[in-house]
Amino acid sequence: MTCASCVNSIEKNCCEAAGIISIKVSLLAERAIVEYDPDILDESSIAELIDSLGFKATPIKPKREGSVDLQIFGMRTSDHAQLIERELLKISGIINVSINFSTAIATVQFDKESLGVRDIVDQIEKLDFNALIHDNSQKAQLESLARTREITEWRSAFYRSLIFAIPVFFISMVFPGFEWGRKLVHVELLRGIFSGDLVALLLTIPVQFGVGKRFYVSSYKALKHKTATMDVLIVIGTTSAFTFSCFSMIFALIVDGNEPSVFFDTSTMLITFVTFGRYLENLAKGKTSVALSKLMSLTPASTTILIKDPKTGEIIGEKKIPTELVQVGDVVKIFPGDKIPADGIVISGQSAVDESMVTGEVNPVNKRQSDSVIGGTVNGLGTFDMEVTRAGSDTALSQIVKLVEEAQISKAPIQEFADTVAGYFVPVVIGLGLLTFVGWMILAQILNPPPEIFEHNGSYFMVCLKLCISVIVVACPCALGLSTPTAVMVGTGVGAQNGILIKGGGPLETGHKITKIVFDKTGTLTKGQLDVAHYEIITNNLELTKETFFAIVGAAESSSEHPLGRSIVNYGKKLLDIEAYDAAVSDFEAVAGLGIKCKVILNTSYSAVTPLSATTNTTSKLYNVLIGNEKFLSLRNQIFIPSEAMNIKESQERLGRTAVLVAINNSFAGCIFLSDMVKPEAKIAVGALRCMGIQVAMVTGDQLLTAEAIAAQCDITEIHAGVSPKGKTQIVQTLQYEGKGNVVAMVGDGINDSPALAAADLGIALCSGTDIAMEAADIVLMRGDITDVVAAIDLSKTIFKRIRLNFVWASLYNVLGIPLAMGLFIPWGFHLHPMMAGFAMAFSSVSVVCSSLLLRWWNKPTWVDNGKGGVERIVDNDGIINYLITLLKHGPNSSNYIGNSRYSRLAAEDNL
């Protein structure tokens, strides 16, 4: 496939075939998703249909849940195959085994919950055979993305045509300019047959019907199915030049004996330029998928697992295995510099991990026990052991690759323009070519004198034919057809490298039109977890230090499952610098919606904690503790709350904080105030969106007082508080219809706001870095950093601007090129020779692809607080100088500086 005409040809003919329900074809990914009725046809029939259209298609075997293909080595007879089948079926969890003895490939279906691929391979090896996973699909896809086969074929075709085209060019264009040259090429061998013409004919035949054979085959199959592609134009143009030249030689030989008018050089040079253009075009296309190819290559080839004693569970050794044999539950040892083979949890050791290629996080992320790690990321200098939680196609990296693949197959709505144009383009161009030929034949006869071109370039017929060929050759539907898919492929790949997963051209097109963004509060604008923001120790009868206060309260809350309690427990541990509370808790009682009561006995292991001393000078380590809200303490337990405490409580609640009151030994002891802390980058992200002309609103299920406090910190004025998940959907729909042309985006965590994400024109979900399968979202952000929302919108705008530029260039090329080729500028002395038309056509597509490749230099925009209540963008896409200036000016403080310090190093990678 070379252009939108090829895509249209496949889609049109397949949709007309019985049994095919729908088909989506990706020009650059060279893939098609076909929905069909298996009762009417199968995958092979669809591939044969596409083959009949002049293209090569191979069915891709879908990966079924719990199914694997294994290449088995060592089978010498069919009895060996039956032995393996029989023994495997004895294993609990294996559902079906099918072995093709001729290919030595076994297809095994199994229960993924019961066993893994390595268990199956181990069982085969116990039977004295060897087995490896048979999966050539990824290798084939990598080669397809890199255009390896196409680059090799077109380079070979270009070299072969060039060998013959250069002598033909010299014979036709160079030698006649010299006296000795004219004598050499004007030797009359037969009546009307001259040496130069005969040699040019013999040299042209291998190019026209050898190198050009693929164009003839493709054109024949296209026309047979009533479609026309770019190859049809190439065949018409080159065949016209070749046929006219041959006819002129025959006419001279048989009729008049005069020197014939030939232009074999036009035919050979056209094919040479086309093959050279296709070679460069495929080189450039290969670069468009570099990001996806890198993602697919991130998984290491092998890894080291720890072998456990099945009885004791102790580690008894290590074993290096292929990564595809890693399964859930394995313990993997990660050495410095290793790529992590699968998703998992760190169980011992610590290190810093480079997650930049998967999540876009620039700085290494520290990992210690219980932290999650992502497959495909790179370990730093430390060593750690991890337990695999997701392997194979279930890993985050596999989900990212799948999502990017699907995005690059989907079409942007604007692509419909190119598809519509492509459907009419070739017939219209052929019509314009014929109009040019007939029109100039008539004008050459009636104009007196005719234009100068008709006086010095052979017969009128020959000049008009050259003009006709120029029109047919210069027109290029490929440039239009490549404008959108190349930009989408490069843009989605760059986005994935930066942790921005865009699900196709549709979300890209919507993203550039956003007028309003609605943020969910919890987990989006805020961290999504309550932290201790403030506390006050207020006592009349107790001498209470903060260490003793939190030792008692933390120990009491350790028995609670409430989120507020867990936050207080963690804060106390940090304050006291301990791993666990050294205390005994008894008589624990949790009262739903009110608080807890218990008895706490502190041990003496805390260096900073002293027993409470009451006014009676009695000392005790046993404390009666009450923790809860005002109603729990004052009404249910008759604890007197000082007015000072109530005043502080009211002022803190106005800031959106939740109050927890504490009483110890029947006396009020203090207040703890918790809040869901606003992310440090939230205010700058909101300001950046405003600078981009986008309105910002916040929606939350919290009460208005809390919502207003959070919104004030983010500088958001439009607030929707006390809203249920269903109500969030209604608010999004209301905003969509309240103004003409409103395009609303919803940003959330994809959990309880999925309906609102689906209802919005653009749903943007922030995920944890491993769970990216969010169906409701159009854009998934791999990090919790909401400046990535700004980056996603900026990327959408950048890509769409590039698509528009590509369309303008491709349209302008055809709008100017075709009239020039038609000879409309001949009165002013300008016309387009067929060879130059071929050269222009060949490079028009290359220029569009190269234009899209400039998107690879995109970097996340950087915004800073300008100190005047607003923000400003300070880093452009070359940004290193501005980054350093800003760093010196504002410092590395995250409240001032939000942006990206990753700068493009693509120049060193490019070989174009």
Sequence and secondary structure as in RCSB ss.txt:
>XXXX:A:sequence
MTCASCVNSIEKNCCEAAGIISIKVSLLAERAIVEYDPDILDESSIAELIDSLGFKATPIKPKREGSVDLQIFGM
RTSDHAQLIERELLKISGIINVSINFSTAIATVQFDKESLGVRDIVDQIEKLDFNALIHDNSQKAQLESLARTRE
ITEWRSAFYRSLIFAIPVFFISMVFPGFEWGRKLVHVELLRGIFSGDLVALLLTIPVQFGVGKRFYVSSYKALKH
KTATMDVLIVIGTTSAFTFSCFSMIFALIVDGNEPSVFFDTSTMLITFVTFGRYLENLAKGKTSVALSKLMSLTP
ASTTILIKDPKTGEIIGEKKIPTELVQVGDVVKIFPGDKIPADGIVISGQSAVDESMVTGEVNPVNKRQSDSVIG
GTVNGLGTFDMEVTRAGSDTALSQIVKLVEEAQISKAPIQEFADTVAGYFVPVVIGLGLLTFVGWMILAQILNPP
PEIFEHNGSYFMVCLKLCISVIVVACPCALGLSTPTAVMVGTGVGAQNGILIKGGGPLETGHKITKIVFDKTGTL
TKGQLDVAHYEIITNNLELTKETFFAIVGAAESSSEHPLGRSIVNYGKKLLDIEAYDAAVSDFEAVAGLGIKCKV
ILNTSYSAVTPLSATTNTTSKLYNVLIGNEKFLSLRNQIFIPSEAMNIKESQERLGRTAVLVAINNSFAGCIFLS
DMVKPEAKIAVGALRCMGIQVAMVTGDQLLTAEAIAAQCDITEIHAGVSPKGKTQIVQTLQYEGKGNVVAMVGDG
INDSPALAAADLGIALCSGTDIAMEAADIVLMRGDITDVVAAIDLSKTIFKRIRLNFVWASLYNVLGIPLAMGLF
IPWGFHLHPMMAGFAMAFSSVSVVCSSLLLRWWNKPTWVDNGKGGVERIVDNDGIINYLITLLKHGPNSSNYIGN
SRYSRLAAEDNL
>XXXX:A:secstr
  SHHHHHHHHHHHHHSTTEEEEEEETTTTEEEEEE TTT  HHHHHHHHHHTT          TTEEEEEEE  
 SHHHHHHHHHHHHTSTTEEEEEEETTTTEEEEEE TTT  HHHHHHHHHHTT EEEE   HHHHHHHHHTTHHH
HHHHHHHHHHHHHHHHHHHIIIIIGGGSHHHHHHH  EEETTEEHHHHHHHHHHHIIIIIITHHHHHHHHHHHHT
T   HHHHHHHHHHHHHHHHHHHHHHIIIII S     HHHHHHHHHHHHHHHHHHHHHHHHHTHHHHHHHT S 
SEEEEEEE TTT  EEEEEEEEGGG  TT EEEE TT B  SEEEEEEEEEEEE HHHH   S EEE TT EE T
T EE S EEEEEEEE GGGSHHHHHHHHHHHHHHS  TTHHHHHHHHHHHHHHHHHHHHHHHHHHHHHHHHSSS 
 THHHHSS HHHHHHHHHHHHHHH  HHHHHHHHHHHHHHHHHHHHHTTEEE SHHHHHHHTT  EEEEEIIIII
EEEEEEEEEEEE  SS    HHHHHHHHHHHHTT   HHHHHHHHHHHHHHT SS  EEEEEEEEETTTEEEEEE
EE TT TT   EE TT  EESEEEEEEE HIIIIIIS     HHHHHHHHHHHTTT EEEEEEETTEEEEEEEEE
EEE TTHHHHHHHHHHTT EEEEE SS HHHHHHHHHHHT  EEE S  HHHHHHHHHHHHHSSTT  EEEEE S
STTHHHHHHSSEEEEE  SS    TT SEEESSS THHHHHHHHHHHHHHHHHHHHHHHHHHHHHHHHHHHTTTT
GGGT    HHHHHHHHHHHHHHHHHHHHGGGG    EEEE SSSSEEEEE TT HHHHHHHHHHH S TTTEES 
     HHHH   
